[in-house]
Amino acid sequence: MRLTKTMRWTALAACTALAISACSTGSGKKSSEQASGGSGKKGGSISVELGEPQHGLVPQNTAESEGAEVLNAIFAGLVDYDIKDNSPKLRVAESIESPDATTWTIKLKDGYTFHNGEKVNAQSFVDAWNYGANQDNAQEALPFFDKILGSDELAPGKDKKPTAKELKGLKVVDDKTFTVTLKAPFSQFKTMLGYNAFFPLPKAFFTDPKAFEDAPIGNGAFQLDGKWEHNKQIKVKRYENFPASDGKAKLDSVTFKIYDKLETAYNDLRADNIQITDKLPISAMGTVAQEFGDRYIYKPDSGVGYIGFPIATNPAFANPDIRKAISMAIDRESITKTIFSGTRKPADDFINPIIPGYRQGALGDISKYNPAKAKALFTTAGGLPGNTMEIGYNADGGHKEWIEAVGNQLKANLGVEVTFKPFEKFGAILTALGDKKYSGAFRMAWSMDYPSIENYLRPIFSKVAIENGSNYGGYVNEEFESLLARADAAKTDAEGIKLYQQADDILIKDLPYIPVYTYMSSAAYSKTVKNVNVNAQGQMDLADVELA
C-alpha cells in the first residue's frame, strides 16, 4: 500500500482518464523533458522536505509515503513507471514474460550492485520476497505476496505457524534468472513489480535486519551517507557504481530534512534552506502559484482521501446507513474549493481518475451533498451513541482545517457533537489503528503502489490486509473477496477491469470508508535547482535533479 502523510497532495484533475501527462495550470511546472533547458551545474548538494517514516527503511516493511520517498532514491526495482503515461517499463529486469499469466520468467540486466559491492542477482529478489511473505517477520507488504504459490504455507493466518520457510512458487534458475509461479493467472503481475515490496535485499540484511533499518544498503542511484538521524534528517550521496544506462544521480548528495509541520518546511523553502518540497501546507495554496511560477508543480496524482471507520471494533459505526448519512452530510465542493483553493477535487469513486477502470459518478447520491436526506437516513439508522463522534488525524500533514470543516458540517447537518484527536506524527496514527488502540473515525488516504484498479481494492479492503496491510477498518465481505479472485484470473484486461468494478460496487454499497477528495501533486522548488519532477506516486525523481 501507499498510505500518505499528505498524499503528495492536492486534488486530481486528470489530463485524461487513463494516463498521467505533464499538464499543468497556467503557471504550472513543465515536464522534466521540457524544463531541462541546457546543462546545469555539476554535482552539489540540496535538502528536501520529508516527514518521519513510520518504520525502519526496509522495502518489505514500508507502506507509507515518507519511507517510500527515501527508498525510491536508494533502491531500483524490476520495473519503473513511465512519467508520462504511467505504464510499466523494465528497469533492473531485462525481461518479464509469461505464456499463461501464471508462470513468469524474470531475467535480470547486468551491472546492478548493492551499495556494499554485492552483485544484485536472482537470489537477491527471491530471498527478499521470501522474507516479506513470511508472517513471522510481520512485514507490512505481506499481502502483496499472497498471489504467489506457497504463500498460504508462509502466512497461514492469525494464531497459526508457517509450515514452510520459502515460497514454493519462487525458483532460482541461474544468477540472472528466476521464475515465479502464481496460484492463479494474474495478468497485472508485471505491473505490480515496481512497488517497493518487490525490491531486492543484500545478504547483509539477513545478518542484522535491525541495523539495516537505520542504515539500509540499496541498489539505487543514491546510497545512505551515515545513519538515519531520527526526527532530524536522512542523508544520501550519489552511488558512483550505479549503471550509467539507468541514469547516474547528477547531485553529489541530498539531505532529507525531517519536519513535523508543513508550514515550517514551506518557510524554509522560501528562504532556500531547503530546495524542494512535494507537500504544501493549506495556507500556501492560494499564493504558491503566483510566488513560485514555473517552479510550482501541479499535475495529476494518484491519491484518494477518505474518512475511515473502525467498523470491526466500534459497533457505533457498524451500520452502513450511518456511514452513508455521514457521507451525504459532507460538502465536498465546499471543502475542496474553500479549504484547498480548488487544488483537490470531490471524490466520486473509490478508484482514482487516472486509473483505468475509474467511473465518473460511481458513488452516486452518497457522494452528493444532501443535508436533508443525510439527516433522515441518520435518524432512521438510530444515530450515534450519545450523538457524538471523534475524528483522528495526523497533525504533521496539514489536515486540521479540513477535518474540522467536516466536523462542523456533521454538527450542522446531523446534530452530532464532533471532537478531534490529532496524532503528532503520521506513523503514530497508523500504529494506533494497526494495534486496535484507536476506535474513532479517522483521516486516511491512499496513493497507488502500481497503476491498477486492483491496487485500490485489495490492499485496503481485503481480509488479508487486516493483519498485514492497510485494512484499518477491519472490513470483510466474502462477495468482495470472490470478485477480486475472479478479476485476478481474468484472461483480458477488459474482463478483469469489469470484475474489479463489480468489487468496487460492493464497496460503494457497504461504504467502509468515505472517499472525500482526490489529489493533484502540489510541490514547489527554489531557484537554485532544476529538472524537478514528481511522479504519480508522489515521489521526487531526485536522480535527475541538478543545481541551476
C-alpha positions as CSV (number, residue, x, y, z in Angstrom):
1,M,0.0,0.0,0.0
2,R,1.0,3.6,-0.1
3,L,-0.6,5.4,2.8
4,T,0.4,9.0,2.7
5,K,1.1,11.7,5.2
6,T,-0.5,14.4,3.0
7,M,-0.7,12.2,-0.1
8,R,1.7,14.3,-2.2
9,W,-1.3,16.0,-2.3
10,T,-3.6,18.3,-3.9
11,A,-6.5,17.2,-5.9
12,L,-7.0,15.4,-9.1
13,A,-8.0,16.9,-12.4
14,A,-6.6,14.3,-14.7
15,C,-5.5,15.4,-18.2
16,T,-7.1,12.1,-19.4
17,A,-9.0,9.5,-17.5
18,L,-6.4,6.8,-18.2
19,A,-3.0,8.5,-18.3
20,I,-0.8,10.9,-16.5
21,S,0.7,13.6,-18.6
22,A,2.8,16.6,-17.8
23,C,-0.1,19.0,-17.9
24,S,-0.2,22.0,-15.5
25,T,-2.0,25.1,-14.6
26,G,-1.2,28.2,-16.4
27,S,1.7,28.8,-14.2
28,G,2.5,25.1,-13.6
29,K,5.7,23.2,-14.0
30,K,6.6,21.8,-17.4
31,S,7.7,18.2,-17.8
32,S,11.3,17.4,-17.0
33,E,12.0,16.8,-20.7
34,Q,10.8,20.4,-21.4
35,A,12.3,22.0,-18.3
36,S,15.9,20.8,-18.6
37,G,16.8,23.8,-20.6
38,G,20.5,23.1,-21.0
39,S,23.2,21.7,-18.7
40,G,23.1,22.5,-15.0
41,K,25.9,22.8,-12.5
42,K,27.7,19.6,-11.9
43,G,27.4,17.9,-8.5
44,G,26.4,19.9,-5.5
45,S,24.1,19.2,-2.5
46,I,20.5,20.0,-1.7
47,S,18.0,19.5,1.1
48,V,14.4,18.4,0.6
49,E,11.3,18.0,2.9
50,L,10.4,14.7,4.5
51,G,8.2,13.5,7.3
52,E,9.5,11.0,9.8
53,P,9.0,7.5,8.3
54,Q,6.8,5.0,10.3
55,H,9.2,2.0,10.3
56,G,12.8,1.2,9.6
57,L,13.9,1.6,6.0
58,V,13.2,-1.9,4.8
59,P,11.3,-2.2,1.5
60,Q,9.1,-5.0,2.5
61,N,8.0,-3.2,5.7
62,T,7.5,0.3,4.2
63,A,3.9,1.1,3.3
64,E,3.7,4.8,3.7
65,S,4.8,7.8,1.7
66,E,7.7,9.1,3.8
67,G,9.7,5.9,4.0
68,A,8.9,5.2,0.4
69,E,10.3,8.6,-0.7
70,V,13.7,7.5,0.7
71,L,13.5,4.0,-0.7
72,N,12.8,5.4,-4.1
73,A,16.1,7.2,-4.1
74,I,18.3,4.3,-2.7
75,F,16.7,1.3,-4.4
76,A,16.0,0.2,-8.0
77,G,13.2,-2.3,-8.8
78,L,12.5,-4.7,-11.6
79,V,10.3,-2.2,-13.3
80,D,9.6,1.5,-13.1
81,Y,6.6,3.6,-14.3
82,D,6.7,5.9,-17.2
83,I,6.4,9.6,-16.1
84,K,4.0,10.4,-19.0
85,D,1.5,7.5,-19.2
86,N,2.3,5.5,-16.0
87,S,2.9,2.3,-18.0
88,P,5.4,-0.2,-16.5
89,K,8.9,-0.1,-18.1
90,L,11.7,-2.5,-17.4
91,R,14.5,-1.3,-15.1
92,V,16.6,-4.0,-13.3
93,A,14.7,-6.6,-15.3
94,E,15.8,-7.5,-18.8
95,S,12.6,-9.2,-19.5
96,I,9.4,-10.4,-17.6
97,E,7.4,-12.9,-19.6
98,S,4.7,-15.5,-19.2
99,P,2.8,-17.7,-21.6
100,D,-0.3,-18.0,-19.3
101,A,-0.1,-15.2,-16.7
102,T,0.6,-17.9,-14.1
103,T,4.2,-18.9,-14.6
104,W,6.5,-15.9,-15.1
105,T,10.2,-15.9,-16.1
106,I,12.2,-12.9,-14.9
107,K,15.7,-12.2,-16.4
108,L,17.9,-9.5,-14.9
109,K,20.2,-7.0,-16.5
110,D,24.0,-6.9,-15.8
111,G,25.6,-4.1,-14.0
112,Y,23.5,-3.5,-10.8
113,T,25.2,-3.9,-7.5
114,F,24.3,-3.1,-3.9
115,H,26.0,-0.2,-2.2
116,N,28.3,-2.6,-0.4
117,G,29.5,-4.0,-3.8
118,E,27.5,-7.2,-3.7
119,K,26.1,-8.1,-7.1
120,V,22.3,-7.9,-7.5
121,N,21.2,-11.3,-8.7
122,A,18.2,-13.6,-8.8
123,Q,18.7,-14.8,-5.3
124,S,18.6,-11.1,-4.0
125,F,15.0,-10.9,-5.2
126,V,13.9,-14.4,-4.1
127,D,15.4,-14.0,-0.6
128,A,13.7,-10.6,-0.2
129,W,10.3,-11.9,-1.3
130,N,10.5,-15.0,0.9
131,Y,11.3,-12.7,3.9
132,G,8.4,-10.4,3.1
133,A,5.9,-13.3,2.6
134,N,6.7,-14.9,6.0
135,Q,4.2,-13.8,8.6
136,D,6.7,-14.4,11.4
137,N,8.6,-11.4,10.0
138,A,5.4,-9.2,10.3
139,Q,6.2,-7.1,7.2
140,E,3.6,-4.6,6.1
141,A,3.9,-5.8,2.5
142,L,2.9,-9.4,3.2
143,P,-0.4,-9.2,1.3
144,F,1.4,-8.4,-1.9
145,F,3.0,-11.9,-1.9
146,D,-0.4,-13.6,-1.5
147,K,-0.7,-14.4,-5.2
148,I,2.5,-16.5,-5.2
149,L,2.2,-20.3,-4.9
150,G,3.1,-21.3,-1.3
151,S,2.1,-18.1,0.3
152,D,-0.6,-19.9,2.4
153,E,2.1,-22.0,4.0
154,L,4.2,-19.0,4.9
155,A,1.3,-16.9,6.0
156,P,-1.4,-19.3,7.3
157,G,-3.1,-16.6,9.4
158,K,-3.5,-15.5,13.0
159,D,-2.6,-18.0,15.7
160,K,-1.1,-20.3,13.2
161,K,2.6,-21.0,12.4
162,P,4.2,-21.1,9.0
163,T,4.8,-24.6,7.7
164,A,7.4,-23.6,5.2
165,K,10.4,-21.3,5.0
166,E,10.2,-20.4,1.4
167,L,7.6,-19.7,-1.3
168,K,7.4,-22.8,-3.4
169,G,6.4,-20.6,-6.3
170,L,9.9,-19.0,-6.4
171,K,12.8,-20.8,-8.2
172,V,16.3,-19.5,-9.0
173,V,17.3,-20.8,-12.4
174,D,20.7,-19.1,-12.6
175,D,22.4,-15.9,-11.5
176,K,20.3,-13.7,-13.7
177,T,17.0,-15.7,-14.0
178,F,14.3,-16.7,-11.6
179,T,10.7,-18.0,-12.1
180,V,7.5,-17.1,-10.3
181,T,4.5,-19.4,-10.2
182,L,1.3,-17.8,-9.1
183,K,-1.7,-19.6,-7.5
184,A,-3.9,-18.5,-10.4
185,P,-3.4,-16.3,-13.5
186,F,-2.9,-12.7,-12.8
187,S,-2.3,-10.6,-15.9
188,Q,-1.2,-7.5,-13.9
189,F,1.7,-9.2,-12.1
190,K,4.3,-7.4,-14.2
191,T,2.7,-4.1,-13.3
192,M,3.0,-4.8,-9.6
193,L,6.7,-5.3,-9.7
194,G,7.7,-1.6,-9.5
195,Y,6.3,-1.4,-5.9
196,N,9.0,-1.4,-3.2
197,A,7.7,-4.6,-1.7
198,F,9.4,-6.4,-4.6
199,F,12.8,-4.6,-4.2
200,P,15.8,-6.9,-3.7
201,L,17.8,-7.2,-0.4
202,P,21.5,-7.8,0.1
203,K,22.9,-10.7,2.2
204,A,23.9,-8.1,4.8
205,F,20.2,-7.5,5.6
206,F,19.7,-11.1,6.8
207,T,22.8,-10.9,9.0
208,D,21.3,-8.0,11.0
209,P,17.8,-6.8,9.9
210,K,17.6,-4.3,12.9
211,A,20.8,-2.5,11.9
212,F,19.6,-2.3,8.3
213,E,16.6,-0.3,9.3
214,D,18.6,2.8,10.1
215,A,21.4,2.2,7.5
216,P,19.8,0.4,4.6
217,I,22.0,-1.0,1.7
218,G,20.2,-0.5,-1.5
219,N,21.0,-0.8,-5.2
220,G,19.7,2.6,-6.4
221,A,21.2,5.9,-7.7
222,F,21.9,7.2,-4.1
223,Q,23.3,5.4,-1.1
224,L,23.0,6.2,2.6
225,D,25.6,8.6,4.0
226,G,25.7,7.6,7.6
227,K,22.7,6.5,9.6
228,W,19.2,7.9,9.8
229,E,19.1,10.6,12.4
230,H,15.5,10.1,13.7
231,N,13.3,13.2,13.7
232,K,16.2,15.2,12.2
233,Q,17.5,14.0,8.8
234,I,18.4,11.2,6.4
235,K,21.5,11.9,4.3
236,V,22.2,10.2,1.0
237,K,25.0,10.5,-1.6
238,R,25.5,9.6,-5.2
239,Y,26.4,5.9,-5.7
240,E,29.2,6.0,-8.1
241,N,28.8,2.4,-9.4
242,F,25.2,2.8,-10.4
243,P,24.8,1.9,-14.1
244,A,25.1,4.8,-16.4
245,S,22.4,3.3,-18.6
246,D,19.9,3.8,-15.8
247,G,20.9,7.4,-15.2
248,K,23.5,8.2,-12.5
249,A,22.5,10.8,-10.0
250,K,23.6,14.3,-11.0
251,L,23.8,15.7,-7.5
252,D,26.6,14.7,-5.1
253,S,24.2,14.4,-2.1
254,V,20.7,15.0,-0.8
255,T,19.6,15.6,2.8
256,F,16.0,14.6,3.6
257,K,15.3,17.1,6.3
258,I,12.5,15.8,8.6
259,Y,9.7,18.2,9.5
260,D,6.6,17.8,11.7
261,K,4.9,20.9,10.3
262,L,4.5,21.7,6.6
263,E,4.3,25.4,7.3
264,T,7.9,25.2,8.7
265,A,9.1,23.3,5.7
266,Y,7.4,25.8,3.3
267,N,9.0,28.8,5.1
268,D,12.4,27.0,4.8
269,L,11.8,26.5,1.1
270,R,11.0,30.2,0.6
271,A,14.3,31.0,2.4
272,D,16.2,28.4,0.3
273,N,17.0,26.5,3.4
274,I,15.6,23.5,1.6
275,Q,15.3,23.3,-2.2
276,I,12.3,21.1,-2.8
277,T,9.1,20.2,-1.0
278,D,6.5,17.9,-2.6
279,K,3.9,18.6,0.1
280,L,2.5,22.1,0.7
281,P,0.5,23.4,3.7
282,I,-3.0,24.5,3.1
283,S,-2.0,28.1,4.0
284,A,0.1,28.2,0.8
285,M,-2.5,27.0,-1.7
286,G,-3.9,30.4,-2.5
287,T,-0.5,32.1,-3.3
288,V,2.1,29.4,-4.2
289,A,1.4,29.6,-8.0
290,Q,2.0,33.3,-8.1
291,E,5.0,33.2,-5.8
292,F,6.8,30.2,-7.5
293,G,5.5,30.5,-11.1
294,D,7.1,27.7,-13.2
295,R,8.7,26.3,-10.0
296,Y,5.2,25.2,-8.8
297,I,4.3,21.7,-9.8
298,Y,0.7,21.0,-10.3
299,K,-0.2,17.7,-12.0
300,P,-2.3,14.6,-11.6
301,D,-1.6,12.4,-8.6
302,S,-2.9,9.0,-7.7
303,G,-4.2,9.8,-4.3
304,V,-7.7,9.4,-2.7
305,G,-8.5,10.9,0.7
306,Y,-11.0,9.2,3.0
307,I,-12.8,9.3,6.3
308,G,-12.4,5.8,7.7
309,F,-14.2,3.8,10.3
310,P,-13.1,1.0,12.6
311,I,-16.2,-1.0,11.9
312,A,-14.8,-4.2,13.2
313,T,-14.0,-2.8,16.7
314,N,-16.5,0.0,17.2
315,P,-20.2,-1.0,16.8
316,A,-21.3,2.6,16.6
317,F,-20.1,2.6,13.0
318,A,-21.2,-0.9,12.1
319,N,-24.4,0.2,10.2
320,P,-23.6,1.2,6.6
321,D,-26.5,3.7,6.7
322,I,-24.8,5.7,9.4
323,R,-21.7,5.9,7.2
324,K,-23.8,6.9,4.1
325,A,-25.6,9.6,6.1
326,I,-22.2,11.0,7.2
327,S,-21.1,10.9,3.6
328,M,-24.1,12.9,2.3
329,A,-23.6,15.4,5.2
330,I,-20.1,16.3,3.9
331,D,-20.0,19.2,1.4
332,R,-17.1,18.1,-0.7
333,E,-17.3,21.0,-3.1
334,S,-17.0,23.5,-0.2
335,I,-14.1,21.7,1.3
336,T,-12.1,21.3,-1.9
337,K,-12.8,24.9,-3.1
338,T,-12.6,26.8,0.2
339,I,-10.1,24.8,2.3
340,F,-7.9,23.7,-0.6
341,S,-8.4,26.6,-3.0
342,G,-9.5,24.2,-5.7
343,T,-6.4,22.0,-5.6
344,R,-8.4,18.9,-4.7
345,K,-11.5,17.6,-6.3
346,P,-14.6,15.9,-4.8
347,A,-14.2,12.1,-5.0
348,D,-16.9,10.2,-6.8
349,D,-15.5,6.7,-6.8
350,F,-13.1,4.5,-4.7
351,I,-10.8,4.5,-7.7
352,N,-8.7,7.4,-8.7
353,P,-9.5,9.1,-12.0
354,I,-6.1,8.5,-13.6
355,I,-6.5,4.7,-13.2
356,P,-8.2,2.6,-16.0
357,G,-11.5,1.4,-14.5
358,Y,-12.4,4.6,-12.8
359,R,-16.1,5.5,-13.3
360,Q,-17.2,9.1,-13.1
361,G,-20.1,9.4,-10.6
362,A,-19.8,5.8,-9.4
363,L,-20.6,6.7,-5.8
364,G,-23.9,8.2,-6.9
365,D,-26.1,10.0,-4.4
366,I,-23.9,9.1,-1.4
367,S,-21.2,11.4,-2.6
368,K,-23.6,14.3,-3.2
369,Y,-24.2,16.9,-0.5
370,N,-27.8,16.5,0.7
371,P,-28.2,17.5,4.4
372,A,-31.9,16.7,4.5
373,K,-31.5,13.2,3.1
374,A,-28.5,12.7,5.3
375,K,-30.4,13.7,8.5
376,A,-33.4,11.5,7.6
377,L,-31.2,8.4,7.0
378,F,-29.1,9.1,10.1
379,T,-32.2,9.3,12.2
380,T,-33.8,6.2,10.7
381,A,-30.5,4.3,11.3
382,G,-30.6,5.2,15.0
383,G,-27.8,7.8,15.0
384,L,-24.6,7.5,17.1
385,P,-24.4,6.7,20.8
386,G,-24.6,9.9,22.8
387,N,-24.8,11.8,19.5
388,T,-21.0,12.2,19.5
389,M,-18.1,11.0,17.4
390,E,-14.4,11.6,17.3
391,I,-12.2,12.0,14.2
392,G,-8.4,11.3,14.4
393,Y,-5.8,12.7,12.1
394,N,-2.1,13.2,11.8
395,A,-1.1,16.7,12.8
396,D,2.1,16.7,10.7
397,G,0.2,16.5,7.4
398,G,-1.8,19.7,7.2
399,H,-5.2,18.1,7.9
400,K,-6.5,20.1,10.8
401,E,-8.5,22.6,8.7
402,W,-10.4,20.2,6.5
403,I,-11.1,17.7,9.3
404,E,-12.5,20.4,11.5
405,A,-14.6,21.6,8.5
406,V,-16.0,18.1,8.2
407,G,-16.8,18.1,11.9
408,N,-18.6,21.4,11.7
409,Q,-20.7,20.1,8.8
410,L,-21.6,17.0,10.7
411,K,-22.7,19.1,13.6
412,A,-24.8,21.4,11.5
413,N,-26.4,18.7,9.3
414,L,-26.7,15.7,11.7
415,G,-26.6,17.4,15.1
416,V,-23.6,15.4,16.1
417,E,-21.0,16.8,18.5
418,V,-17.6,16.1,16.9
419,T,-14.3,16.1,18.7
420,F,-10.9,15.8,17.2
421,K,-7.8,13.8,18.1
422,P,-4.6,15.0,16.5
423,F,-1.7,12.4,16.4
424,E,1.6,14.1,16.4
425,K,3.0,12.1,13.5
426,F,1.6,10.0,10.7
427,G,3.2,6.9,11.9
428,A,1.6,7.3,15.3
429,I,-2.0,7.1,14.0
430,L,-1.1,4.2,11.7
431,T,0.4,2.3,14.7
432,A,-2.6,3.1,16.9
433,L,-5.0,1.9,14.2
434,G,-3.0,-1.2,13.5
435,D,-2.8,-2.1,17.1
436,K,-6.6,-1.6,17.5
437,K,-5.9,1.1,20.1
438,Y,-7.9,3.8,18.5
439,S,-11.6,3.4,17.9
440,G,-12.7,6.8,16.5
441,A,-13.3,7.7,12.9
442,F,-10.0,8.6,11.2
443,R,-8.4,10.5,8.3
444,M,-6.9,8.1,5.8
445,A,-5.6,8.3,2.3
446,W,-4.2,6.1,-0.4
447,S,-1.7,6.6,-3.3
448,M,-1.1,3.8,-5.8
449,D,1.7,1.3,-5.4
450,Y,1.3,0.4,-9.0
451,P,-1.1,1.6,-11.7
452,S,-4.0,-0.8,-11.4
453,I,-7.6,-0.7,-10.2
454,E,-6.9,-3.8,-8.1
455,N,-4.4,-1.7,-6.1
456,Y,-7.3,0.5,-4.8
457,L,-9.3,-2.5,-3.6
458,R,-7.3,-5.5,-2.2
459,P,-4.6,-3.7,-0.1
460,I,-7.1,-1.5,1.7
461,F,-10.3,-3.6,2.0
462,S,-9.4,-7.3,1.8
463,K,-9.3,-9.8,4.6
464,V,-5.6,-10.5,4.2
465,A,-4.9,-6.7,4.7
466,I,-6.4,-6.7,8.2
467,E,-3.5,-8.2,10.0
468,N,-0.8,-7.5,7.3
469,G,-1.8,-4.5,5.3
470,S,-3.9,-1.4,5.3
471,N,-7.4,-2.6,6.2
472,Y,-7.6,-0.5,9.3
473,G,-11.4,-0.6,9.5
474,G,-11.4,-4.5,9.6
475,Y,-13.9,-4.6,6.7
476,V,-14.8,-8.1,5.4
477,N,-17.2,-9.0,2.6
478,E,-17.0,-12.5,1.1
479,E,-18.6,-11.4,-2.2
480,F,-16.0,-8.7,-2.5
481,E,-13.2,-11.4,-1.9
482,S,-14.7,-13.6,-4.6
483,L,-14.9,-10.9,-7.2
484,L,-11.3,-10.0,-6.5
485,A,-10.3,-13.6,-7.1
486,R,-12.3,-13.8,-10.3
487,A,-10.9,-10.5,-11.6
488,D,-7.3,-11.6,-10.8
489,A,-7.8,-14.6,-13.1
490,A,-9.4,-12.8,-15.9
491,K,-7.9,-13.5,-19.3
492,T,-8.1,-10.0,-20.6
493,D,-7.6,-6.6,-19.1
494,A,-11.1,-5.5,-20.1
495,E,-12.6,-8.6,-18.4
496,G,-10.5,-8.0,-15.3
497,I,-11.5,-4.3,-15.0
498,K,-15.2,-5.2,-15.3
499,L,-14.9,-7.6,-12.4
500,Y,-12.9,-5.2,-10.3
501,Q,-15.6,-2.6,-10.9
502,Q,-18.1,-5.1,-9.5
503,A,-15.9,-5.4,-6.4
504,D,-15.9,-1.6,-6.3
505,D,-19.7,-1.7,-6.4
506,I,-19.6,-3.8,-3.2
507,L,-17.5,-1.1,-1.5
508,I,-19.9,1.5,-2.7
509,K,-22.8,-0.4,-1.2
510,D,-21.1,-1.1,2.1
511,L,-19.1,2.2,2.3
512,P,-16.4,1.0,4.8
513,Y,-14.6,4.3,4.1
514,I,-16.0,7.6,2.7
515,P,-14.0,8.9,-0.3
516,V,-13.9,12.6,0.2
517,Y,-11.5,14.0,-2.4
518,T,-8.8,13.2,-4.9
519,Y,-5.4,14.8,-5.3
520,M,-3.1,16.8,-7.5
521,S,0.7,16.6,-6.9
522,S,1.4,20.0,-5.4
523,A,5.1,20.7,-5.0
524,A,7.5,23.7,-5.3
525,Y,11.2,24.2,-5.6
526,S,13.7,27.0,-5.2
527,K,15.6,28.9,-8.0
528,T,18.8,27.0,-7.1
529,V,17.6,23.7,-8.7
530,K,16.2,22.5,-12.0
531,N,14.8,19.3,-13.6
532,V,12.5,18.7,-10.7
533,N,9.6,16.3,-11.2
534,V,7.2,14.3,-9.1
535,N,5.6,11.0,-10.2
536,A,2.1,9.8,-9.8
537,Q,3.0,8.1,-6.6
538,G,4.1,11.5,-5.2
539,Q,7.8,10.8,-5.2
540,M,10.6,13.1,-6.3
541,D,12.9,12.0,-9.1
542,L,16.0,13.1,-7.3
543,A,18.5,11.4,-9.6
544,D,17.6,13.8,-12.4
545,V,17.7,17.0,-10.2
546,E,20.6,19.4,-10.9
547,L,21.7,22.7,-9.5
548,A,20.5,25.6,-11.7
